[in-house]
Amino acid sequence: MKENILKILKEKEDSISGEELSKKFGVSRTAIWKNINSLREEGYEIESVQRKGYRLISNPDKLSKKEILPELNTDFIGKEYIYLEEIDSTNEEVKRRNLSMKDGAVIVTEHQTKGKGRLGRKWYSPKKQGIYFSIILRPEIPPFEAPKITQIAAAALINTLIKEGIEANIKWPNDIVIGNRKIAGILTEMSGQIMEIDYIVLGIGINTSIDYDYKIEEFEEKLAKKATSLAEYSKNISRKRILLSFLEDFEIYYKDFLAKNNIEKSLEICRKNSAIIGKKIKVIRRESEEYRKALDIDEEGRLLVMDEDGNIEKIVSGEVSIRGENSYI
Ligand code: BT5
């Protein structure tokens, strides 16, 4: 009943009386009032004016199922939607639930206690200050094509941010940056055999309003200098709008890839919005650090770099980190 009351309040521009609602649902006005209060506790601002009734003033910027699903315009991405107040890591939760999840299912949380980056790094995920989610994908592609998914997600995210009026860039392979600072990260993990993929977990963390004064143990001292959040670039950030828009954009680019078996559509955006193409970068591997010029991203999602002698190398994303010549980017 609570959900249906909310639906009616959302549809109505003006107020609706407690009496009308109680007739509609065949319950007492006290029962209606209790449901209204419970919605208020969830963060909905509901005005109640004597003799006029209830009116919805504002929605909480919640990422719950009932906020997202009615407005989600996709065929399969996010159609199965799991919302959790808190979890260690949405990528880990997808792996635990794997078999019970349909292709394109999404897990979203408000807070990660052990958010993960690549290569064992951490992803700082404070409560409600970001969007943290993972999508399970079951494409019929060989494992070496999995890095393409990261490029598709990066392109979709750039597109979503452009619609918000925010110009961001991609620091190949998985960082979304604004200027010299990181605003979002992508973690693509794969489970499968040599010849075929079992499933891919695409995890994304976007900083929407990180409070840098909020020091917690996992917060790295230096992070404040190299991280930023969308709230610094736009006054009107809605996590809900961004998540909806990303899921829709991602589906478009992902479907294009499945249909054509190439990621040209995504690559166009990745190249155009690259933070590193044409620049001198530091390529950091476990055993070495080398300076190279970043040339291009190829159709496999690899980074083409050139050394001082003009030798060209194709770098696969897995084991490398990229830095700017003198700074993070
Ligand atoms: C990434 O790794 O950028 C991938 C981040 C993916 C996070 C999502 S959230 C949902 C899903 N569930 C998970 O558990 N993870 C995914 P990497 O390129 O390795 O970058 C990690 C580095 O970014 C860290 O070592 C920090 O320096 C920095 N960092 C950590 N938290 C950050 C934050 N909130 N904003 C900006 N930079 C951050």
Boltz pocket constraint, residues with backbone or C-beta under 6 A from the ligand:
constraints:
  - pocket:
      binder: B
      contacts: [[A, 88], [A, 89], [A, 90], [A, 91], [A, 92], [A, 112], [A, 114], [A, 115], [A, 116], [A, 117], [A, 118], [A, 119], [A, 121], [A, 122], [A, 123], [A, 124], [A, 125], [A, 131], [A, 132], [A, 133], [A, 134], [A, 174], [A, 175], [A, 182], [A, 183], [A, 184], [A, 185], [A, 186], [A, 187], [A, 203], [A, 204], [A, 205], [A, 206], [A, 207], [A, 220], [A, 223], [A, 226], [A, 227], [A, 228]]
      max_distance: 6.0
